[in-house]
Amino acid sequence: MSAHQHRPTALHQSNKSHSGGKHSSKGAIKRKQGGKVEADTRVGVKKATKIEAKADKKSRQHQQNQAKKEAMIERRRFGTVEGAPKIVAMITLSEIDNEEQLKALILSNCGFDSTSNNNNNNNSSSSAVGPTTVPLKKQRMTFMCVPRDIISVADISKVADILLLVVPAETEMIDDLGHSFISVIKAQGLPNVFIIVQGMDQVAQKKKTDTKKDLQKSMYFHFPDEPRILPLDSAEDAAQVVRFLDAVTLKAPHWREKRPYLLVDNVTADNDTGDLTTVKIYGYLRGADFSANQLVHLPGFGDFQLSQILGPADPNPTKQHSKFASMEGMNSDYSAAVLDSPTSQQESLQTENIPDLLANEQTWPTPEELASAGKKKKKIPKGMSEYQAAWIIDSDDDEDDDDAADDDDAMADDKSTKDNDMMSDEHDGSVDDEEEEDEDEDEDNEMMAEDKEKLDIEEKERVRKEREEQDFIFPDEVDCPLDTPARVRFQKYRGLKSFRTSEWDDMENLPLDYAKIFQFQNIKKSQARSMAIPGNVSAGTYVALVVKNVPRTYVQTYSKKIPRVVGGLFKYENKMSVLHFNVTKHHAFEETVPSKETLTYHVGFRRYEARGIFSALSPGCNKQKYEKFLMAGRMSTVSIYAPVSFSPSLVLMFKGEKLVATGIMTGVDPNKIIVKKIVLTGNPFKSHKRSSVVRDLFYFPEDAHWFKPVELFTKNGRTGHIKESVGTHGYLKCTFDDQVQQNDTVCMNLYKRVFPKWPTVSPSVQYQV
């Protein structure tokens, strides 16, 4: 039997030939070494494209995103190559004598030598006095010791990236002025904060742990983020501080990120002898990009225009910055380069609208009245026609007119005498309306006229304190004057059915100051358009702002030891309007703060004086109730006439060098209605069922008819109206919804819209610090 043999069919499996894969075979390697080049002679064979797996694709995208995040964190932490140095401000919270020594200890660890001057640019601060810029491992930093002045602390905290708060280890850690410094710093947004302890090496070893715990307890109360506490007594401590400063992740307050500003490095002026001069302000531009068409604000002096922006050489270059400068083509000629010049779109310095007093609403005379104005009207005797009267001689007309004029004057004298007698009988010693209005508007600041000049400051404060306490116990209650009718004294007041829902025309009876201000149809859109205007000079550039028409005192009072800040203004930010802030009175300020008092306001990078009025917050209502004083322990709204400031903006209120209140801007709205409320009170004289006779509410019978439409209420909850007057001494017969008790008090609410006072020194006027 023959053996079985398998015969392959068409379905026979054919295996692939051996492939070396990514690695060449020994023979292929030998042929390549011999110089032979093998070409792929196969026809119609496409090269295989590698298909990336889904997991590999996700992994690659994750790595790219992670690299972008790390680069962004690196930029935030250390800035870009062309970025400005980070500002490190050293503030002492208690009296320390060797503050400059602490700064020198840090600078020496950074390799700074105050005795050498390697920089030939005289615009740079090459010594340890004032702002001192040194390069660290990853970035540049500008160190500055701030004097123990609350205004200087407020200015440096607006621009600082890192704050070094220095406290002693043995004595009292924070004094009263130090607590004010902390309040100012926290009110403007906290940057990075480090607590520097000085004198820790002098504390006994057994007490170091307790001292550190007490310090942590005190600092963590003021700073919930728990800032790092570092000693600074030796070179080793300074090296540790520098390492933390170099590696810290920077965080800046949100309100200053979109605004251009700079810390003044140096100031020079022209050699002219006038009161106004052109100054050059040197410094690193920070925040947003800047344009020469924008205005700049010099705190304490006002708003000014630029003639140009120069680009001097960077006085503190590093290797990276030198490389960047060479890439951009910056050479020695760059010191004279003009980065930007103003165009026809430059903002004007006009901050107030100039009203036309003759353009008020009035009735224009008709043509017939104008034609007859020049004709002399003759006196026609009774029974005579106009034709017959035309033959009368003019001299007789003059004599008749003179006689008639004499008769008219005599009649006018008699009539005025009778009117004066009637007014004297009716008003009995009333004052003029304008004087009454001024007395009503300024009653928060008035004293007794005969004692006002004799009272010293302490006595004035005592009287104000008593009035504030009385206003707190009896809010808004006012006594009706005995010698003046209430309809005259309170003629500008009105009654409201409901304070919340009753309508009030916001264009009614506006003061003349409203003709000077500007109003926006949509403030948010105007802000967006203003901030969208591009700047020609990028942030991080070392610039010289050439500012024109600056008072010479700005240069004469300049000192490197005192920080100075220059803020750029957006379009419309120099126009006067009505600004509103929500503020809280500082707990350490114990004096009374009446409305319409002149205070200094720090709004963003700006500083000016204003006379604001206070009002209580009323959410969901288009009206706010006026307050005579700034109350402690709760938030109030202050409204002022001031230049427009776009949000977000923080505010600090000072009286001299004392911090009064802190808060935030809520908006720019001249149409916000602030209503002053007064309460007239009376006592029930007789009560029978729902009818009562009320006395001491008014003292003139005519007032009952004048205020008859206004609703009455009692402190026990009864409501009613005036029915009629009883007698001649102001007694009223009233009807209520229920019987009024004899010990109850009858009240009447009256309202009047009030406005801020125009500032004594306008922000458009240049004034000194």
C-alpha positions, 0 to 999 in steps of 0.5 A, spaced: 500 500 500 502 506 497 504 512 503 499 518 503 502 524 500 498 531 501 497 535 495 497 543 496 491 546 494 489 554 492 488 554 500 495 553 501 498 557 507 504 561 505 508 564 510 511 571 510 519 571 509 523 573 515 524 580 517 529 584 521 524 589 523 527 595 526 534 592 526 538 591 520 540 584 519 548 582 519 548 582 512 545 588 511 549 592 516 555 589 512 553 591 505 552 598 508 559 598 511 561 596 504 558 602 501 552 599 497 546 603 497 540 598 496 534 602 493 527 599 494 525 597 487 518 594 488 513 597 484 506 599 487 508 598 494 506 604 499 510 605 505 506 603 511 504 609 516 504 608 523 498 609 526 498 612 533 494 608 539 489 612 542 492 611 549 499 614 546 495 620 543 492 621 550 499 621 553 502 625 548 497 631 549 497 630 556 505 631 556 504 637 552 499 640 556 503 639 562 509 643 559 505 649 557 502 649 565 509 649 567 511 654 563 505 658 565 507 657 572 514 659 571 512 665 568 508 667 573 513 665 578 519 669 575 516 673 570 518 673 562 525 675 560 523 682 558 519 683 565 520 688 570 524 686 577 519 684 582 518 689 588 520 687 595 518 692 600 521 692 607 516 694 612 517 695 620 511 693 624 515 696 631 520 701 632 527 698 629 533 701 629 537 697 624 532 696 618 537 699 613 542 694 616 537 688 615 536 690 608 544 691 607 545 684 610 540 681 604 543 685 599 550 683 601 548 675 600 545 677 593 552 679 591 551 687 591 556 691 593 554 698 595 561 701 594 562 699 587 559 703 581 559 698 575 553 702 572 555 708 568 547 710 567 546 716 572 538 714 572 539 707 576 540 706 584 547 704 584 547 705 592 543 701 598 539 708 598 532 707 596 530 702 590 535 697 589 535 692 584 539 686 584 539 680 580 538 673 583 538 666 580 532 666 576 529 673 576 531 680 578 528 684 585 528 691 587 529 692 595 526 698 598 526 700 606 519 704 607 519 709 612 514 708 618 509 713 615 502 710 613 502 714 607 508 711 604 506 704 606 499 705 603 503 707 596 508 702 596 503 696 598 499 698 591 505 696 587 509 691 591 510 684 589 513 681 596 512 684 603 517 683 608 514 685 615 519 686 620 518 685 627 522 684 633 523 678 637 523 680 645 519 687 645 512 688 643 511 685 636 506 690 633 505 697 636 499 701 634 502 704 628 504 697 626 496 695 626 494 701 622 500 698 617 496 691 617 490 694 615 492 699 610 496 693 607 490 688 607 485 693 604 489 694 598 489 686 597 495 682 599 501 680 595 506 675 598 508 676 605 513 674 609 514 675 616 522 677 618 523 676 626 529 680 628 533 679 634 531 671 635 539 670 636 538 674 643 532 670 646 534 665 651 534 658 648 528 655 653 524 661 650 525 661 643 519 655 642 514 660 646 516 666 642 515 663 636 509 660 638 506 667 640 509 670 634 505 665 629 499 666 633 499 673 632 501 673 625 496 668 623 490 672 626 492 678 621 494 673 615 490 667 615 494 664 609 499 663 614 505 666 611 512 663 613 516 666 619 523 667 618 529 669 622 534 674 620 540 675 624 546 673 620 548 671 613 546 664 614 539 667 615 539 672 609 541 666 605 535 662 607 531 669 606 534 670 599 532 662 597 525 663 599 524 670 595 527 667 589 523 661 589 516 664 591 510 663 586 508 671 586 501 673 586 498 680 585 492 683 587 487 683 581 485 690 581 492 692 578 493 687 573 490 691 568 492 698 569 499 701 567 503 703 573 511 704 575 515 705 581 519 711 581 526 710 580 529 717 579 526 724 577 530 729 573 527 736 571 529 741 566 533 747 568 528 753 567 526 757 572 518 757 572 513 754 577 511 749 572 517 745 568 518 738 564 520 732 568 523 725 566 520 720 571 524 713 570 522 706 572 520 700 570 513 700 566 508 694 570 501 692 569 498 693 562 501 696 556 502 704 556 501 709 550 503 716 550 496 719 549 494 716 556 494 721 562 498 720 568 496 721 575 502 724 580 499 722 587 498 729 591 499 733 584 494 731 579 493 729 572 498 731 567 499 729 559 506 726 556 510 729 551 513 723 549 516 716 552 523 715 552 526 708 552 533 709 556 538 703 557 536 698 562 540 700 568 540 693 571 541 688 565 542 680 566 545 675 561 538 673 559 536 681 558 542 682 554 541 676 550 534 679 549 536 686 548 541 683 542 535 679 539 531 686 539 537 690 536 538 694 542 544 698 542 547 704 545 543 708 541 537 705 544 538 710 550 535 716 546 530 712 542 523 715 543 518 709 544 512 713 543 509 720 542 502 723 543 498 724 537 491 728 536 487 722 540 491 724 546 486 725 552 485 733 554 486 735 561 479 738 562 475 734 567 469 738 568 463 740 563 463 748 563 455 749 563 452 755 559 448 758 565 444 762 559 441 756 556 437 754 562 429 753 560 426 760 559 420 763 555 422 767 549 418 773 548 413 773 542 415 778 536 409 782 538 412 783 545 419 785 542 416 790 537 412 793 543 418 793 547 421 799 545 414 803 544 412 808 550 405 807 552 401 813 553 396 814 558 389 815 555 384 819 559 377 815 560 372 816 554 378 819 550 379 815 543 386 813 541 385 818 535 384 823 540 390 821 545 395 822 539 394 829 539 396 830 546 403 833 547 409 829 549 411 833 555 404 832 558 405 825 557 411 825 561 408 829 567 402 825 567 407 819 567 411 822 572 405 823 576 403 816 575 409 813 577 409 817 583 402 814 585 405 807 583 411 808 587 407 810 593 402 805 592 408 800 591 411 802 598 404 802 601 403 795 599 410 793 600 409 795 607 403 792 608 406 785 605 412 786 610 407 787 616 403 781 614 410 777 613 413 779 620 406 777 623 406 770 620 413 768 620 415 772 626 423 772 625 424 767 620 430 767 616 431 767 609 430 761 604 437 760 602 440 761 609 435 756 611 437 751 606 444 752 608 443 751 615 439 745 613 444 742 609 450 743 613 446 742 620 451 736 620 457 740 621 454 746 625 455 748 632 452 753 636 453 760 632 455 764 639 460 758 641 463 756 635 469 760 635 470 759 642 470 751 642 477 748 641 478 741 638 476 737 644 470 741 645 468 740 638 469 733 638 465 732 644 459 736 642 459 731 635 460 725 639 454 727 643 450 729 637 452 722 634 449 718 640 443 722 640 442 721 633 443 713 634 438 713 640 433 718 636 434 717 629 432 722 624 428 726 629 427 733 628 424 738 633 419 743 629 421 750 630 417 755 634 418 761 630 418 759 623 412 755 620 414 748 618 411 749 611 417 754 610 422 751 614 421 744 611 419 746 604 423 742 600 421 736 603 416 731 601 412 725 604 412 718 601 407 713 601 413 707 601 420 709 602 421 702 598 416 703 592 414 710 591 417 713 585 422 719 585 424 722 579 432 722 578 432 728 574 428 733 578 431 739 582 438 737 580 443 742 583 448 746 579 454 742 580 450 736 576 451 741 570 459 740 571 459 732 571 459 727 566 454 721 565 455 714 561 449 711 558 453 704 559 459 705 564 461 697 563 461 698 555 465 705 556 470 701 560 471 695 556 472 700 550 477 704 554 481 698 556 481 695 549 485 701 546 492 698 545 498 701 548 505 702 544 509 701 550 509 694 553 510 692 560 516 690 563 520 696 559 525 701 562 522 707 560 522 715 562 516 718 562 517 726 559 511 729 563 510 737 561 507 742 566 509 739 572 509 743 579 517 744 580 515 742 587 514 735 585 522 735 583 524 739 590 520 734 594 523 728 591 527 723 595 529 716 594 527 714 601 520 715 600 516 711 595 513 714 589 508 711 584 505 714 577 499 711 575 496 711 568 489 713 566 484 710 561 480 714 557 474 718 561 478 716 567 479 724 568 472 726 567 468 728 574 462 724 576 459 721 582 462 715 585 459 710 590 463 706 595 461 701 600 466 702 606 467 700 613 469 705 619 476 702 621 476 700 628 482 704 631 479 710 629 474 713 634 473 720 632 466 722 629 466 722 621 460 727 619 457 727 612 460 733 607 467 733 611 473 733 607 477 727 607 483 724 603 481 718 598 486 713 595 482 710 589 487 705 586 493 709 584 490 716 585 489 720 591 485 726 592 480 730 597 473 730 596 467 731 601 462 725 601 455 724 604 454 717 607 448 713 606 445 706 609 445 700 604 438 698 601 438 692 597 433 692 592 431 699 592 433 705 588 433 710 594 438 710 600 437 713 606 442 719 608 446 718 614 449 724 618 455 720 621 459 714 619 457 709 623 462 704 626 460 696 626 457 696 619 458 697 612 455 704 609 455 707 602 459 714 601 458 718 595 463 723 592 464 728 586 471 725 583 474 723 577 471 717 574 475 710 576 473 704 572 472 698 577 475 694 580 478 699 585 479 699 592 478 705 596 482 708 603 479 714 607 484 718 611 483 724 615 490 727 616 495 721 617 489 717 620 486 711 617 478 713 617 475 707 613 476 702 607 472 699 602 471 698 595 468 702 589 461 700 587 460 704 581 459 711 577 452 713 577 449 720 578 442 718 578 443 714 584 438 717 589 440 719 596 434 721 601 435 725 607 429 723 612 426 727 618 421 725 623 417 730 626 414 728 633 408 730 637 404 728 643 396 726 643 393 731 647 386 728 647 384 721 645 377 718 643 376 712 640 379 713 633 380 721 633 385 724 637 388 731 638 395 732 637 400 737 639 407 739 639 407 737 631 406 744 629 405 751 632 402 754 626 395 752 624 396 753 616 401 748 617 396 743 618 393 744 611 400 744 608 402 737 611 395 734 610 396 729 605 402 726 609 400 720 612 401 719 620 404 713 624 405 712 631 411 708 635 406 703 637 404 701 630 397 706 629 397 709 622 392 715 620 391 722 617 390 730 619 383 731 619 383 739 621 387 744 625 384 746 632 385 753 635 391 758 633 397 754 636 398 748 631 393 743 635 391 738 630 385 733 630 387 727 627 384 720 625 387 713 626 386 706 624 385 704 632 385 708 638 391 712 640 394 711 647 396 717 651 403 715 652 404 714 645 408 718 640 405 721 633 410 721 628 410 724 620 416 722 615 418 727 610 424 726 605 428 730 601 434 728 596 441 730 598 447 731 594 455 731 595 459 737 596 463 739 591 471 739 593 474 745 595 480 743 591 478 740 584 482 734 582 483 738 575 487 743 579 494 742 580 496 742 588 502 740 592 502 734 597 
